[in-house]
């Protein structure tokens, strides 16, 4: 592949080489030092795998254009890879890249049933089950819409379901996504650059030049000769890492749980509530990530406050405009939604196949060999259970505040996060609420502003 890349105008290969590393496996090693921000590698536009290039191919392009409805970006790239892989001549350079790709992956869609069961109860488990069915449906559709129509281009023995899964895993784990200045998204695979492994310890360092179409990789930190060169995928949870990239990070600080909130269109006052959700920047079906740092986002409370509004409070909240339900509507409404959340989090936690403490014990005893699929699934489950436990604890704390007669604005607790075990400072204007720090004061001010001004005017 190196000779093809050099002939194609790739820059930086003289300072890089493929190598095997004990922690990450196959990766890229630098043979000289680099300073952070220095350009390491440039892959020219003409050899990138893109939808545009697939459609421009004289053999593949006409077939792709005939498919109705048009193929997705993901399917187009997957078929492009399989098409080149299946050719015996005419695509030597691209075939050398395909030959350098892994022959197998460890994405969750390829797990054995008992391996995936370790993650039972997680969003990974649910999404993987849905993906497995979706992939089978999509492959059947491709057979009818494309493969059977062009048997000479798509021999069925090389475009089977397992081949399709391999191609999808290649796209998921190796594609890079960018957005052009005009808002158009671009997804591409870059030969050699796709061998770079991920770490959150470097700055995001891959860039797409829309004027040339070239892909460049910059040093995300200082490197010395012999160091492995990394890129940063961004703040990604273990569930997403395992589903798309086939690995996890033990103790991942970016672990999260996607909480889905929805309301049936025939629910009471649905149309009025839908307008309120839109004013609040929400949809009637909202997916809100719960994280280790923010296990119970205000968007969750705001959605549920609107969902549980009765006829008496609807008109009052509607007059608040964009601030609708940003703070407590009433004690009754708040108690109702917080009790619902506590019960919901309890239910979700009960659905995990193995409780957190037992999983941690099993990992410590080596029940799941380090690096195995089951080991990775266990780490996903641990991360999501930790997030849900924090969310449940937060909901219980807020419920206790309301039931004890405090709505979270008492002077002995932070009005924004509810902390009572931290140094607090009163609002300098109204003196009616306290905060544990500047960040909480700023975050709370939009909803507190009207009340603050009224109290300040009254006391003034």
N, C-alpha and C positions, 0 to 999 in steps of 0.2 A: 504493500500500500504506500510506503514511503516514496518510492520512485514515481508513482502516479501523482501523489500530492506535490512533489517537487516540480514535476513537469507541468502541473496545473497552476503553478504560481503561489503555492502555499508558502508563507513566510514564518520563520522561527523554528523550523524543524531541526536545524543544526544544534540547537540548544536544549532539545527535548528528546526523550526516548521512552518507549514503553517499558514498564518494569512491574514485577510482582512485589506487593507489600503484605506484611503479616496481618495487618488489621483490615485492610480494604480489598485485598486481592489485586487484580490487574489495575494499573493506573499509569500516570505520566510522571516521569522524573526529570528534573532540570539538571543540566550538566554545567551550568554556570550560575552566578548570583544574579538576582533581580531585585530592584527596589519596588516597593509598593506603588502601583499605578503605572508601572512600565509595561509596554506592550510585549506580550510573550509570544503570541501566535495569531496569525491571520489566515483564514480559510476563504479563498475567493468565491464569489457568488456563483460562478459557472459550475462548481462541483457540489453545491449544497443540494440536499434533498428537499424540494419544496413542491407544493401543489402546482405552481406555475411551470416548473420544469417537467413535472409528470404530464401535464396537458400539452406541453410543447414536444414531447417525444413522438417521433413520426409513427411508431408502431402502437404504443400504448395510448397516446392522446386521443385519437379518434374513437377508440373503444370507451374510454372514460367519458367523453363528451356525449356518447349515445345513451348512457345510463340515466334513466328517469325513475324517480326524482334524482337530482345530482347527488353524488357521493359526498359524505362528510369529509372534512380535512383529514381526520384520523384514518378513515377507510382509504382515502386516496393515497396517503403516504404508505400505509400498510401494504396495499396492492402494488404500489411502485416498488417497494422493497422485494416482495415476492416475485414480481415480474422479472426484475434484474437477476435475482437469485436463480430463477428457473432458466434463464437464457444460457446457451452454450457458447455463444460468440457475440461480438459486437458491443459488449459493455464491459470490457476488460477492467478499466479503472474502477468503475462502480462495483463490479463483482469482487474486486480485491478488498474493497471496504466491507462488503457484506460478509466476506470470508473471515474478516477480522472480528466480526460481532460474536457475542456469546452464542453458543448453540442451545442454551437453555437459560431460563430465568427463575427467580424465586418470588414472583408476584403472587399475591394471595389467590388469584384465580387458578393457579396451578397447584395449590395445596391439596393434599389428600384430605378426606372428610374428617378424620380424627385429628389432623393438625389444625384445621380451621375451627373445630369444635372448642379448642382451647380459648378461642376468642369469642365464644358464644356470649351474646348480650351486648357486644360492642357494635359501633357503627360500621366497623370494618366487616364484621360478619354479615350484617344486613346488606351492605352495598355489594360485597363480593357475591352473595347469593343472587342478587338482582343482576349483577354483571354477567354471571355465568349464563343465565337465561337469555339476557340481551345479546350476548355474543353468539349464542346458538341461533337466535332469531335473525340476527344481522347476517350471519354466514349463509343461512338458507336464502335470504333475500338476495345476497350477492350472487349465489348460484343461478337464480332465475334471471336476475337483471343483467348479469355480466358474464359470468364464467361459462355458462352453457351456450350463450350467444357467440362466444369467441373461443372455441375449444383449442385452436392452434396457439392462441396467446396465453390461455389460462388452463393448462393441463390439470385435470382434477387431482391427479396423484401428487401435485406440487402446490395445490391450493385448497387442501383439506382443512378441517376445523383446527387441527393441531398446528398446521402451518400458519393459519390466520391468527391464532393465539400468540404464536411466536412473534409475528410481525407487529401485532398490537403492543405486546410487551416491549418490543424494541422502540416503538414510537413513544410509549408512555415514559420509558426510563431514560431515553436519550434525546428526545426532541427539546428544543429551546423555543420559548415564546416571547415575542416582542410586539409592541404596538407602534405603528408608524405615526408621524406627526399629524396625519389626517384622521387618525383613529382606527385605521385598518389593522387588524391583527395579523401577525405573520408567525407561522410555526415552521420550524426547519430542523433538519438533522445535519450536523457538520462533521464530516470525517475527521478523525483523530481528536478533535475537540470533544467528541462524545465519549472519549476514554477518561476524561477528567472526573474524579470522584468529588463528592460533596463533603463540606464541613461548614459549620456555622461560625467557625473561628476566623474566617476570612471575609472581606467585604465582597458584595456582589460585583462580579468583575467580567462578565461577558457582555459584549455590545454588538449591535447590528447597525451598520451604516446604510441608511436608506438611499443615499446618493449613489453608492457603488454596489450595494447588495452584499458586501463582504461581512464576514463574522470575525470579530476579534476577541481575544482573551487577554485581559490585563492582570498583572500581579495583584492579588487581593491582599498580599502582605509581603514583607521582605523574604526572599528565598536565598538559600545557600546551595552550592553544588551538592547534588544527591538528595535534596528535599523532594517530597512529593508535591506536585502542583495541584491545587484544589480550586473548585468553584463553589459558590453558595447558591443553593436552590431557594433560599429565603426561609422564613419561619414556618416550617412544615411539621405537622404532627406525625407521630409514629404510625397512626392509622393510614394516613396518606402516603407516607414513605414506603410502607410495606405494600400497599395496593399498587402504587405506580412504579416504585423503584426497587422493591424487593429487599429492603433492609430496614432496620430500626436503630434508634439511638437510645440505649438504656438511660433512664432518668431524663428523657427529653423535656426541656423546659417549655417547649411549644406544644405539648400535648393538649388536646381539646376534645370536646364532645359537642356535636352539632345537635342542638335541640330544635325539633320541628314543632311549630305551633300552627294550628289550623282551625278554621271555623266553617261549619257547614252553611252553604248559602241560604238554607231555610231556617237558620237560627233566628230568634227574635231580634228585630231591628238591625238585620244584617246590613242593609244598604247604608243606613246612617253610620254604623260602626266602620264600614269599609271606607267611607269618606274620612273618618277620624284617623284610621290607620294610615291612609295616604298622606294626610297632613303631618303625621308623625314620622313619615319616611319608612313606613312598613307596608307589607302586603297582607292580604287576608290569610295567606299561607306563608309563614316566615320561618326561615332557617337561621338560627342565631347561635354562633359558636360560644360555648362556655369554655373558659380557659383557666389555667392554674392561677393566673394573676387577676382575672376577673371572672370568677365562677358564676356570678349571677348578674349579668349586664342589665343596665336600666331598661334596655329595649324589651327584655323579657317581661319586666313588671309593667311597662307601659302598654305592651300588647294585651296582656291579661286584664289590666284595669279597664281597657276599652271593651274587651270581649265580655266582661261581666257587668257592664253598665246596665242599670235598670232604667225604666222610662223616666223616673224622677231626675236622675243625674245626667241623662243624655243631653238635654238641652243646655244644662249648665256647662258641661264639658265642651260641647260644640262651640260655645262662645269664646273659648280660650284659644281657638285657632291653632297655630302651629305648636303651641305649648300644651295642647290637649293631653291630659293624663300624664304629664311629665312628673308630677308629684301625686301623692295620695289623693284619691277622689273623696273617700270617706272611710271611716274605721271599718264599716261593714264590708265594703268592697275590698279593702286591703287585707283584712283577715281572710276573706274568702279566697283570694288569689294566692296568698301565702300558704294557707292550709293545702290548697290544691298542689302547689309546687312541692311542699314537703312530702305529700303522699305520692306524687309523680316520681320524685327522685328515689323514694323508697322502693317503688315498683320497678323502676329501671335498674336499680342496684340488685334487686332480687332476681333479675333476669340473667345476670352474669353466671356463666357455667361454674366458675370457681371463684370464691371470695378473694379479695386482694391479699390478705395475710397468708392464705394457703398458697397462692401463686408465688408469693415472695419466698415462702419456705421451700416450695418445690424447686425454684430456681437456685436457691442456696444449696440444696442437696444434690443438684445436678440431674433432677428428674428429666428435664429437657436440656439436652446437650447444647452448649453455647454455640450460637450461630445457626441452629436448626430452625426449621419452619415453626415448630411448636414453641420453641424458645422465643422467637420473634412475636408470635401471636400472644404469648403470655405478657410480653412487655406492652403490647397495645392495650390489652385488658387492664393491666395495672394502671397505666396512664389515664384511661378513661374513668376507671373507678375512683381514682384520686380526685379527678375533676368533679365528678358527680357528688362525692362525699363533701367536698368543699361547698358545692352549690347547695346541698341540703342543709349544711350547717349555717350558711348565710341566710337561707330562707327561715330557718328556725330562730335565728337571732332577730331578724326583722319582725317575725311574728310575735316574739316575746315582747318586743318594744311596743307594738301596737296594742297587744292585749293588756299590757301593764299601764296603758294610758299615755305612752310616749310614741310619737310618730317618727322618731328618728331625728327630730329637731331639738331634742333636749340638750341642755348645756353640758351634760355629763357624757355625751357621746358625740362622735363626729357626725354631722348632719349628712355627709355624703356616703361614707363607707360604714358607719355604725360602730367604729372602734371605740372602746371605752378604756382600753389599757394603754393609751398613749397620751403624751402631753397635748392638751387642747388649747386653742386660742379662740376667743369670742369674735364674732363678726364685728368689725370696727364700727359699722354704721348702726345696726339695729340692736346689737348686743343680745339677740334672742337665740342664736345658734352658735355652735362651736365647730371647729375643724381641727383635724390632726396635722394638717400641713397645707401649704399653698396650693398644691395640685388639687386636693379635694375641694378647697374653697372655690377655685376657678371652675372646676367641673360642675359644682352645685349651683353656681351663681345664676345661670340662665333661668332655672326653675324657681329660685329663691328671690329673684330681683323684685318682682311686684310686691311680695309680702315684706321684703326688706325696706323698700321705699315707704310703704304704708306705715310700718312700725316706727321707722325713723321720723316720719312727719308727725306721727301721733305723739312721740316722746319729745320731739323738738318744740 
